[in-house]
């Protein structure tokens, strides 16, 4: 491991317990910074309400750490929107944000548009499929951004059990993202969960970053933030255990292809010769090919969007 990474792990890798809530609140009052929590959601009616309810109770009613909770629905066909609204979130549909630019499917697309639907100085992203959710996920990763002005982005780190086995979740991380980062961006080798969906950042950073529209968003954001603000502006916080709905192997293969493509563009700023992934499923007559397109689009930094600039002036 690079000496720089070892030093970073000692100085920028914390536990949620390192910053008690009263210390975080004192920093929020002294700085006047506001905090937005964003949940990107697609058919998450079983879990989104509990997550919103915990954040509202612990971090809005008991202490005023969070200023707004926004659920961005990216086209759910279940009761995600109704459940989220009943729990106390402001629900916004992806297609209603920046309608001038037609929306495309993908998590990164939703996160990019959420910058226009929120107002906080600090934006905290939380996946909407988490089970047994703890508000430490929010306070833990927001804390360093309020108490340390030199930190611009904080990733959550945690154990990810799979089928009752500890540490076996995060298969795409171990098979795709971690090798890519270690080989091409070794400064980022210290991140325990580089693809984790729980992280927070200053708006002043997020608005300057391009957003891959799909699953490449987390890797792309880490790499671009490293180049923009440097390693010491990045940090991670241990928030315990993350339980969520796991995807099947083929879905993980498509996710891996999008992540590899995101890395490829950052390595060469070139184009894939064939932006598609063929997988196989057994049918009545043997294995049948299924070809899926790989996300090939990125959204520009939000600061370049006219509607966003006009909102800042207003």
Secondary structure, DSSP 8 states (H G I E B T S, - for coil): --HHHHHHHHHHEEEGGGS-HHHHHHHHHHH---EEEEEEESS-TTTHHHHHHHHHIIIIISS---SEEEEEESS-SSSHHHHHHHHT-EEEEGGGSSTTS---SSHHHHHHHHHHH---SEEEE--TTEES--THHHHHHHHHHHH-TT--EEEEEEE--BTTBTT---HHIIIIIHHHHHHH-GGGTT-TTTT-S-EEEEHHHHTTS-EESSTTHHHHHHHHHHHHH-GGGEEEEEEEE-EE----HHHHHHHHHHHHHHHHHHHHS---SS-EEEEEEEETTEEEEEEEE----EE--GGG-HHHHHHHH-
